[in-house]
């Protein structure tokens, strides 16, 4: 059976029900399958089916196409394999009241909003952006402490200090927690995740690596990024060289759950514009834009191209507003000699955008939430779907599963192989927002809607780099005016580039104005060659003299040396940026060209590299302060579980994931491991 962790919000105004998305989080013992069937039950009335959207194996969302009567409801969840959960009085609809807004944690000393907390014994204020907390408010913390992926919930001691609730609790250091409050009148709110960190600038050299789900394909010299947009968090791996060192155009992604745990990888239905390696990927936070910069194609010709795609959201998809089941005499006569199975059928609708769409020209959106219909064994049935139109759509596609009570379908739902379940049973023009299904099991073609994590069509940017670059370092800053930067790399397999270039953009509009601007070439600096960039946020440590307290500093790890900008001119977008050699090196013999790096909480980690063979070394360094006097890199006492050259590194909260890489001089690996900051 399924167990419940929480429902958020657990109470909703009737007037806002159809515009509210409700998250249902299941506990550690539960495994949710896609698509689940969800009902609300209020005895003695008939159960009310709701629209449900699968997010991960412990999380789903429910939405409402129409209002329902006020009152308290039990929630019933049924998996495709018939495992289920019944949660009494878990959700309420009320006629009046003031819901709580977003929940944040604030410092007791200066009321600043907290994203991480430096203590295991914690006192903070909890604040809401709307509504009121009061003395009846109860508070909880749901946490995960790596390497465990299991949740644990703490009931917190509270004191009402108007308008805040002060909480005190002791959490295990190096944990990720979400706070949750419930008022005496039933209103609730959940915070975004908060990191409980025991120290910043932690130079401990006894860090242990832990295994994470392996990629579907072996990859080295690939690009990796982490994307955190809205409530969705994904890690992507782009291209690279496969297990036998052939170039790849494929993309795969893994979703991070609410607490930063890496879920199983999926080969994306998106592909790169070219098969190749050593391209640089960059997510332009906080937008939906993802860039692929330079790289080497399948002929090992280095590229000066820049491509952009967008992270697709469920909110881009059509919304199914209604369905109805009817009888048709002609269909009855047609189906007399057919084998027609009864049971549960699943429908989804997606849109194909027109060629002038800014985000996804001629591309397909994610599908609508699943519409599940239970049908009897009756001949001549038809089903009519209705959905809301989408601005810019050129067509709509209708997908249907085979009957999910069939054993093959159940098996494929459990294994996540949606290819064998869905058929594209129809496509209609943009002027049509209805479709009639006559239940021909063999209708249409075997196809499947786009999965969560899919990207839009790749668009070639109008301006190219001034130099072809492979294995360059790319970064952007959150300051305005904003720029996208790239440095170093190789112009061909043996020629080192020492220059940098930048392009102005405005990330306050979507899509950004990057396509309207030009790449500006800067001067030669430092060692150049293959580089890896990671950002140090000055808010994490004391700011050097002359630097703003909100400044971000890019650090470049190139050919075994580390470089940092000598002045705070990265905000101005000058092309005379000057880099300072920190004189610190890393990796055996200084050959750190093929290592990857990451930073969090004032600590840098450098993983892998190459000497005569791929390296399994890890180097640790506490953050520099001031940045010009960088601390020494220190060899960690523990090694990577697998030697890795040209791996990918991404940082999310407490963890740095080390993804793929060359495990021998001739073989790439698909394995993934991580360290905790």
N, C-alpha and C positions, 0 to 999 in steps of 0.2 A: 504494500500500500504506500501511497504518497504521504509525506508529512509537510506541514506548513511552517515556514519561518516567519513571514509577515505578508500583509497586503498593504499597499500604499498607493493612493490614500485609502484608508479603510472606511471613510465616510465621505459622501459626495452630495452636493446640492442637486436636487432634481432639475433645476433650471440649467445646470451646466453639465449634465450627465453625458450628453452626446458629444461634447467637446473635451471630455476627460479621458486620459489614458491611465489605466490602473495596472500597476505592476504586482504580480504575484510571485513571491520568492519562496521556493521549496527548500527543505532542509537537506542535511548531508546524506540522509538515507534514501533520497528520492532521485529517480532518473526520469526526466520528462522526455517524451518522444514527440516528433513533429509529424502531423498536426494533432494537438490535443483537442478534445471536445470539452467545453466548459458550459456549465449551467448554473444559474442562480435559483435557489429553491426557498420558497416561503410557504410553509405548511398552512393549509392543505391544498394550496394552489398548484397548478401545473408548472413544472420546471421551465425556466426561461432560458433558451440558448443565447449565448453572447458571442461576439466576434473575438476570436483569440489569435494572438500572434506569438509564435515560438521564438524565443531569443537564444537560449542555451539550455543545457540539460537540467537546469534548476530554476529557470526564469521564463515567465511568459507575461504577455500583456493582454488585457481585455478592454474592448471598446464597445460602444453601444450605438446602434443605428437609430434607436428611438428611445423615448423615456419609458421608465417602468414605475409601478406604484412605489410610494415611499414605504419604508420599513426596514427591518433587519433581514438579511438573507444568509442562508448557508451557501457555500461554494462547493460545487461538485466538478472534479476534473477527471476525465477518462482518457487514458492513453490508447493509441491504436492497438496495443496488445492486451487491452482490457484491464491493466492495472489502474487503480483509481485512488482518489482521495476525497474524503467528505469532511468539510471544515465548517462547523456549526457557528452561526452568528459572526461570520468573518467579514461581512461587508454590509454597509447601510446606505440607504438613500433617504435624505431628509428634505423637508420643504423650506427650511430657513436656517440661518446661522452664518458664521463667518469662518470659512476654511483658513487653515494656516498656509502661509507662503513658504518660500524656500527656507531651509534650516541651515544655519552656519554656526561654526564654533568660533568663539572670540576670546582674545587674551584677557585675563583678569587685570592686567596692568595697564594696557593702553587701548583695549577694545578692538584691536586689529583683528581682521579675519584671518583664521589659521588654516593652512593647508597641510602642515605637519606640526607635530608637538614634540618638543625635546624633553621628554621625561617619561618614566614608566608609572609614576605616581602623579596623577593629573588633576588639575582644577581648571575648568574653563567655564565661560558663559555660553549658553545656547540661546540663539536669537532667531526669530522668524521675521521674514520680510512683510508679512501681512497676518492679520489675526492677532490673537493674544494668548500668551502662555500665562499660567496662573499657578496658584499653590496646589491645585489638584493635578498638575502635570506629572506624569511618570516619564522616566527616561531610561533608555537602553543603549548599549553599544554592542553591535555585532561585529566580530573581528575574525581575522585569519592571520596566523603566524607562520610564515614560510619556514621550512618547506611543506608544512601541512597545507592541504587545500580545504580543510574542514572548518566550518564556521563554529564559533562559540558565542553565546550571548550573555552579557553581563547586565544585571539590573543595577542602576546607578543611584547613589545617594544624591538627593536634590535639595536645594534651598531656593525658594523664590525670592529673587532680588529684582523687583520690577524695573524694566519690562523683560528681564532675562530669567532663565533658570540656571542657577549655578550647579555644576555637577562635580563630583569627586569620584575618581575610580583609579584602580591600579590595573594597568594593562601590561602584557608581556612586551618587552622592548622589541623593536623591529617587526611590528604588526601593522596591518591595515584594518581600519575600523570605519564603520558608518554609525553615526548617532541617530537615534529615533526617539521621538516624543509623542505622547498621546495625552490629550487634555481630558479632564473629567467629563466634558460634553461630547467626547468622541472624535474630535479633530486630531489629525496626525500629520507628521512630516518626517522625512528622512534626509539626512545630509548627504553630500557627496563624500567620497572616501577620504579619510584623514590618515596620514602616516604617523605612527608612533615610533619615533626615532630616539635611540638612547644617546646619540652624540653626533655632532657634525665634525667634519675634517678628521674622520676616523681613519688612522693610518695602520690599523691592525693588519698584520700579514699572515694571519692564520685562517683566512676565509676559505670556506668549503664550497664546492660546486654541487649542484643538484640537477638531476635529469628533468627534462620537460618533453612534451610530445614531439616526436620527430616529424620533419617535413615529409610530404609524400615523395618528393624527388630529392636526390643528392644534388647539392649545389655548392659551387665555390666561385669566387670573383663575382658575386651577385650583389645586388643592392637591397638594403633592408630599411624599413621605416616603421615607426609606431604612430598610429593615428588615433587621436582622442577627440571625438566630435559629438556634441550632445551627450547622450548616454551610451554611445557606442565606442568601443575601444578595440582596435585591431592591430596586428603586426603583419607586415607584408614582406615577401621575398620576391624580387624581380629578376628574371633571366639568370645569367651566370652560366657556368659550365657544369654539365651533368656528371654522373659517376664515371663516365669514360672521357670526360673533358670535351664533349661536344657542346656547342652553344645552344642556349635555350631561349625561347620567346615566352615561355609560360610564366604565370604569376600564381603564387599561392598565398593564402592568408590564414591566420589563426585569430580567433576572437579571444580577447581577455575578458574574463567574467568581472562582476562588480568589485571583486577584491584582488584583481591583478593576476589571477591564475590563467595560464596559457591553456586554451582548449585545443582539441585536435585540429590539424591543418586541413585545408580544402584547396584543391586545384581550382583556381578561378576560371570563370567562363570568359574573362578578359584576357587578352594577350598583348604583349608589347608590340610596338610598331616594327621592331626588328629583333631577330635572334642575336644575342650577343652577351657580352660580359663587361665588367668594370665600368658600367654606367653608374651615375650617381642619382639616387632618389631623394627627394625632399618633400616633406609635408609642410605647406605654408600655414602654420598655426596662426590664428584660430579658424581659418577658412576650411572649405572642403577640397581645396586644390592640392593636387599631387603632381610633382614635376619629375621627369626623367631627363637628365642633363648629360650630354656626351655619351661616351662608351665606345666599345669596339664591336663591330658587327661580325657576322659569321666568317667573313674573309679577313678578320683582324684589322680592318681599316677603321681608324679612329674617327669619331664623329664630332661635328660642331652643332648638332641639332639639339633643340629643346622641345619637349612634348609636355602637354598638360592633360590631365584627366581629373574627374571629380569623384569623390566618395558619394555613392548613392544612398539615399535615405528612404525608409518605408513611407515617409510623408510625401515623397514624390509620386507614389503609386495612386492609381484610381481607388476610390472608396466605393465598395459595393453597398448600395443603399437598401436593396430589397431583393427577395426572390419569391417565386410562387410556383407551386406544382399544380399541373392540370392534366386532363385527359383529352386525347385527340383520337377520333375514330379512325382516321387514316393510319395513324401510328399504331393503333391497336391491330388493324388488319396486317400491317407491315411486319409486326413483331410476333405474329402468331406462331411462326415456325422458328423463332430465335430462342436461344437460351438466355434468359434475362435474369441475372442475379440481383437479389435485393441487398440492402445493407447501407453502409455509410459511404457517401460520395463527397469528394472535396473539390472545390472550385477556387481558382484565382484568376484575376484580371490584371494585365499590365498594359502600359501605353508605349507606343513607338513614337518618338518625338520627331518633329519636322527637321529639315536640314538646316534651318536657321536658328535652332535652339541654342542658346548660349552655353548651356551646361552639357548637353548630351545630343549633339546634332545627329539625327537619323539613328539614334541609339534607343535601346529599350530600358524602361524603368524597372525597378523592383516590382514584384507582384503585390496585389492587394492582400490584406489579411485573409486567411483561409475561411471560406464559407463551407461549413459542413452540413450536409443534408442527409437525414435518415429516410430511406425510401422502402416501401413495402414491395412484395413480389406481385406487382400489378402491371399487366400489359398496357401499352398505349400511353404511358406517362410522358409528360414533357415538363421541363423546368425552365423558367424564365428568370434571367438575371438582369438587374438594373444597377447602374453605377453612375457616379458623378463625372461629368466631363472634365478634362484637364486642358488648360490653356497651352497651346503649342503642340498638342498631339496630332499626329497624322493618321494614326490607326490604333485600335485596341486588339489585344490578343487574349483569348480565353483558354485557360488550361483546366484540365480535369484529371483526377487520378482514376486509375482503375478502382474497382470496388475494394475498399480497404479491409474488408473482412476476408478477402482471399488470402491464402497462406503466403503466396509469393509477395504480395504487397506488404503484409505485416512484417515479413522478414526484411524487406528492403527498407521499411520505415525504421526498424530497429537499428539497422546497419548504417542508415543515413544515405543510402543509395537512391536518391530521388529520381535519377534518370529512368529507372524501370517503372516508376509509378505514374508519372505525368504524361499526358498527351496534349498537344496543341490541337484543340478541336474546332477552333474558329478564329478568324480575324475579320474585323469590321472597320469601316471607315470612321474618321473622327467625328462625323455628324451623327453616328449611331451610338447610343449608350444602353443598348439592350441586346440580349442574345437568348435564343431559344434552343435548349438542348433536348434532343430526342432519344438520348441514351443508347446510341449505337456504340457498343464497346470498342469496336474497331475503327471508329471515326477518327479522322485527323492523323497526325504523325507523332511518333514517339519523340517527345521534346520535354523540356522542363523550364519553369520560370527561373529568373535570375536569383541567386542566393544573396542573403545579407552579407555585405562585404564586397559585392561586385562594384566595379568602377565604370564610369562613363566611357564613351568613345574617346580615344586619344586624339588630340588636336596638335598639329605641328605649329609651333609659335612662329610668327612672321620674321623675327630677327634671330640670327644664329650667333653662336659664340664667335669671338674674334680668332680663336684657335681651336682646332680639333683637340679634344681632351678625353682621355680615359683615366679612370682612377683619380679624379680630382676630388677635392673637398668642397662641400656646398653647405651654406648656412644662411639664415635670415635672422633679423632682430625684430623685436616687438616695438621698438621705438618708431616714431613718425618724424620725418618721412622714412618709409621703409625701403629696403633694398634686398635683393637676392644676390648673394656673392658666390663665386666659385674660385678656387685657387689650385695651382699646381697641376699635377697629372702628367700624362705622357701624350705627345702629339703623334707618335707612332710607337711601335713596341720598344724602341730603345732611346728615344729622344725625350729628355726631361724638360718640362715647362716650369718656369719659376715665377711667371706672372699671375696676377689675379685679374678678374673683371667683375663688374657689377651692373645691375639693371634696376632702375627705379620702379616701384610699384606702389599701388595703394590698396592695401588689404582691407580697408574699411568699406570698399564696394565689392560686390560679388557678381561675376568673377573680377579678379583684380585687373588693374590697368597694365599689367606686364606686357601684354601683346601689342600695346600701342607705343612702347618705348624701345630703346636701343641699348645693347650691351656696350659698356664703356671699358676699354682696356686700361689696366693699371700697370705699374712698374714691376720689374723683377724684384723678388724678395726671397730671402731664405734659401733652403735647399731645393724646394720644388719636388717634382716627382710624385709618385703615389702618396696620397695624404688621406687622413681621416680627421674630420672636424667634430668637436664636441663643445657644448656651451657651458660656461660657468656663470651662474646668476649671482651677481654681487649681493643680492638680498640674502643669499645663503651664508655669507661671511661678512666680515667688516670690509667696507669699501676702501680701496687704496686712495691716497691723497689725490684730489682733483677729479675723482670719478663720481658719477651720480649713484645714489643708493639703489636705483632700480636698473642699473646698467647690466647688460649681458656681455660677457667677454668670450669670443671664440678662441679656442685653443686648437692648434693644428699639430697633428702627430705625423711627421713626415720623415721617412728614411731614418727612423730610429731617433730623431730629435724632436723637440717640442718647441713650438713658436707661439708667441702671444703678441697682440698689438701693443705698440709702445706708448700710444696716447689714446684717449677716448674720442677718436674721430670716426668711429664706425657709425655713429648716429647721423653724421652729416652726409654720408655717402660720397666722401672724397675719394678720388682715384689715386691719391698719393699716400695711401695707407702704408704705414711703416711697421714692420714686424721685428720683434726682438727675439733673438735666439736665447732661450732660457738656459742654455748650456747643459741641460739635463737630457739624458739618453735613456733608452729602454730596450729590452730584448737582447738576446745573446749576440755579442759582437757588434752591437749597435744596429743590427739589420732588422729594424722594426717596420720596414716598408709594408709588410703584408699583415700586420696586426690590426685589430680594431679596438676602439676605446669608448668609454662612456663615463659620465659624471653625474653624481647626485649627492646632495648634502655636503658639498665641499670635499668630496673624495673622488679621485680619478682611478679607474681600473683599465688596464691594458691587457688584452688577451691574445695569445697566439703569436704568430709571426713565422719567420723562415730563416734558417741558417743554412745548413746543407740539406736539411729536411724540415718539414713543418714542425713548429714548436708547440709544446703544451704549457708554456710558461704564463704566469699571471704577475703583472706588476701593479703595485699599489702606491698611491701618492696622496697625501692630504693636500687640500687646496692651498695655493700660494697666497701669501699675504705679507707684503704687497705682491702683486702678480709678477713683477720683474724678478723677484728673488725666489724662484720656484724651488720647492722642496725636492729632495732626491726621490727618484723612483726606487722602490724597494721590492725585491723578489718575494712573492708570496710563498709560504712554506708548502702549500698544497698546489697541485698542478691541475690543469684541465683534464677531464676524463678521456678526451680524445685530442691528439695534436691537431692544430688548425692553422692553416695559412689562407689568407684572404677569406676569413669568415665575415659574417655580418654581425653587428652589435646594435641592440636597441635597448633603451632604458625606459622602464615604466615603474613609477613609484619607487619601491625598495629594491627592484631587481634590475640587473643587466643580463639580458639574454644573449648568448653567443650561439650563432645560428650557422650551421653548415661549415664549409671551408674545405680546403685540401687536407685530407688526413694522411696521405702519402704524396709523393711527388707526382703520382699518376692517377690518383683516385680522390674524388670528392665524397663527402659524407652528408647524410641527411639528418644527422643527430643534432639535438639542441640541448644546451645546459644553461644554467644561470647561477649567478652569485647574488648575495644579498648585501646591499650597502650598509 
